[in-house]
Amino acid sequence: MARGWESKGVEQQQAEAASVTSAPARRLTPEQASRQREQEGLHLSRQRLVQQLERALNPAHREMLERALADLDQRLARLG
């Protein structure tokens, strides 16, 4: 009985995922797509730096990470 419920839950999740991805996406110009990719990359880099900063113990390393984080924040602000 539990197995049947489990597979139905998976089917429902797959159907929901398919309905979300099947929605038509708006077309981006090449410039907009490039800007979006750059922005996503910067956000990922920022996330990684924040994680490293949380674990960093060496003051010099922390300072370097903080400067890199500030630089990424400036670049993200320029992108909008």
C-alpha positions as CSV (number, residue, x, y, z in Angstrom):
1,M,0.0,0.0,0.0
2,A,2.8,2.5,0.9
3,R,4.5,1.8,-2.4
4,G,1.4,2.8,-4.3
5,W,1.2,6.1,-2.5
6,E,4.8,6.8,-2.9
7,S,4.7,6.3,-6.7
8,K,1.6,8.5,-7.0
9,G,3.4,11.2,-5.1
10,V,6.3,10.9,-7.5
11,E,3.9,11.1,-10.5
12,Q,2.3,14.2,-9.1
13,Q,5.7,15.9,-8.5
14,Q,6.7,15.0,-12.1
15,A,3.4,16.4,-13.5
16,E,3.9,19.6,-11.5
17,A,7.5,20.0,-12.7
18,A,6.4,19.4,-16.3
19,S,3.7,22.0,-16.1
20,V,6.1,24.6,-14.7
21,T,8.7,24.0,-17.4
22,S,6.1,23.8,-20.2
23,A,5.1,27.5,-19.6
24,P,6.3,29.5,-22.6
25,A,9.4,31.5,-21.7
26,R,9.8,35.0,-23.0
27,R,12.4,35.5,-25.7
28,L,15.5,37.3,-24.7
29,T,17.7,39.3,-27.0
30,P,21.3,38.0,-27.1
31,E,22.4,41.0,-25.0
32,Q,19.7,40.3,-22.3
33,A,20.6,36.6,-22.3
34,S,24.3,37.4,-21.9
35,R,23.6,39.9,-19.1
36,Q,21.3,37.3,-17.3
37,R,24.0,34.6,-17.5
38,E,26.6,37.0,-16.2
39,Q,24.3,38.0,-13.3
40,E,23.6,34.4,-12.5
41,G,27.3,33.6,-12.5
42,L,28.0,36.5,-10.2
43,H,25.3,35.4,-7.8
44,L,26.7,31.9,-7.7
45,S,30.2,33.3,-7.0
46,R,28.8,35.5,-4.3
47,Q,27.1,32.6,-2.7
48,R,30.4,30.6,-2.7
49,L,32.3,33.5,-1.2
50,V,29.8,33.9,1.6
51,Q,30.1,30.2,2.4
52,Q,33.9,30.4,2.4
53,L,33.8,33.5,4.6
54,E,31.7,31.7,7.1
55,R,34.4,29.1,7.5
56,A,37.5,31.2,7.1
57,L,39.6,31.6,10.3
58,N,42.7,33.3,9.0
59,P,42.3,37.1,9.2
60,A,44.2,37.7,6.0
61,H,42.1,35.2,4.2
62,R,38.9,36.7,5.6
63,E,40.0,40.2,4.4
64,M,40.7,38.9,0.9
65,L,37.2,37.2,0.8
66,E,35.5,40.4,2.1
67,R,37.2,42.5,-0.6
68,A,36.2,39.9,-3.3
69,L,32.6,40.0,-1.9
70,A,32.5,43.8,-2.1
71,D,33.8,43.7,-5.7
72,L,31.1,41.2,-6.6
73,D,28.4,43.4,-4.9
74,Q,29.6,46.4,-7.0
75,R,29.5,44.4,-10.2
76,L,26.0,43.1,-9.4
77,A,24.8,46.7,-8.6
78,R,26.1,47.9,-12.0
79,L,24.2,45.1,-13.8
80,G,21.0,46.2,-12.1
